[in-house]
Amino acid sequence: MEESSVDLNVSIHDVFEKAYKRYPDKEFIYDGYKRLTYKDIKQMSDSIASAFHQLGIGKGDRIIACLPNWHEFLAIYFAIAKIGAILVPCNTRYRVEELSYIVANSGAKAIFVVEEHGHFHTVKSLMESNESALEMVFTVRFQEDGHHSFEDLLKIGQSKLPPQVSIDPKEDVFSILYTSGTTGLPKGAMLTHLNFVHNAACTVEALQCDENDVFLVVVPVFHVFGMVPSILAAVTACDKMVFMEQFKAEAVLKMIEQEKITIHHGVPTMFILELNHPQFKSYDLSSLRTGIIAAAPCPVEVVKKIRNEMGCNITISYGQTETSPVVTITSFTDSDIIRSETVGRTIPGVEIKVVDVNRQTVPTGEIGELAVRGLNVMKGYFNMPEKTKEAIDQDGWLYTGDLVTLDEQGYVRIVGRKKEMIIRGGYNIYPREIEEILYKHPNVVEVAIIGLPDTVLGEISCAAVKLKDGALETEESMKNYLKGKIADYKIPDKVVFVDELPMTPSGKIKKVELQKKLKEDLQTELR
């Protein structure tokens, strides 16, 4: 394991203060609504922190922020960091049941909501019914009688200085991030100040950031990818950020040109849509320097196009919410092949091993489950000791549920999710291997391989394919494309064409939802 050079005694508040003191008048955030400096956000976050204190919110209290990519999120983020409270970011598209679950499970004392999606009435009724610990609802960019708005908090906080709070970066939790409940209920991963600070510093080091970079933040701020390698990495490097509330390919291309973006993080889908946009070649993307692709497997062809056609020296990273998120990342010195086939090597301060079903280490190059230990591993799942024990053993190893191989040079290759592996007539099929090949097909935009029940073979494989506009393919033509490239048992038994694949906000294909839909749609064809 490579030792980390990160100061382990630094809190998130310390990181922000350092950037503010160096560049108080530098533009820090442009969200399409306002342009604000480090000094502006410093004053806002101090006022919010003071208001929290005056309203009885203090260290350890959970505060939900259900906001899109708006500058107000930054003020809330750094106010919470200053007073040692705990930020619970929440997807703005959550429906009543999902939001109610997180309010109840987190025991949050306060929540920030926007007018859209009707969350105000959901949380107001939760508060009035005494079904939760919720005491305060704060409105952002709208007003409600009897409730403080974000602007009200700024006014309240201006009358007194914020409190000085002692923070232990290693022990004190800064955020509880709820993992998407693809199997079972969402679990709240508790990440400490050290988890955040260390991971952001490693991101800055890997991407060789300096104070002249401009980060594009189009991944959601309520997701770990937005919170750490985007927001906190930008602050660590004293950089400017550009927030975009919605991903629209042409709007992103325009923003890269307009704001001279140098760092563009994203999920594969974002880059695929940008590269395939009819106006792609009409935008000046020469400012682009690098970025991270993560959150879902990235096809080899897409990596090559980003580097060659966008001129962006992209890195590939692997991580999870539970690991703050980065575990491995490719470097600028890695070859195209390494960047295309692997997710790189571990960041400093982190060690990994690959294990079998009995959690015994497997020989180099063999497929097994990836286990991680180090400065990036979460403290545990909030109020779920049993789930925490299942995930983290007594020696501090977190078992990721991802199947990988590890080579002699320390490069990790992702094979797929343990739960996604298809067993067809006794043979193991790893969806990612087939997806990678289909992504090379000139007419394929997106693809997902899933398992469907079969009374003879146990499971069969099915490819759900989204084609480029106007492209024509058949089940037979897709199967013929795969022939000779993979073993015959790996060729999908069924191929279906879809207009859209169900996606999570972070850009992962919802395979459980897709599987459920295909089971219903193909009911008469399955045996």
Secondary structure, DSSP 4 states (H G I P E B T S, - for coil): -PPP-S-TT--HHHHHHHHHHH-TTSEEEE-SS-EEEHHHHHHHHHHHHHHHHHTT--TT-EEEEE--S-HHHHHHHHHHHHHT-EEEE--TT--HHHHHHHHHHHT-SEEEEESGGGHHHHHHHHHHTT-SS--EEEEESS--TTS-BHHHHHHHHTTSPPPP----TTTSEEEEEEPP-SSSS--EEEEEHHHHHHHHHHHHHHTT--TT-EEEE-S-TTSHHHIIIIIIHHHHTT-EEEE-SS--HHHHHHHHHHHT--EE-B-HHHHHHHHT-TTGGGS--TT--B-EE-SS---HHHHHHHHHHS----EEEEE-GGGSSEEEE--TTS-HHHHHH---EEPTTEEEEEE-TTSPBPPTT--EEEEEEETTS-SEETT-HHHHHHHB-TTSPEEEEEEEEE-TT--EEEEEEGGG-EEETTEEE-HHHHHHHHTTSTTEEEEEEEEEEETTTEEEEEEEEEEPTT----HHHHHHHHBTTB-GGGS-SEEEE-S---B-TTS-B-HHHHHHHHHHHTTTT--
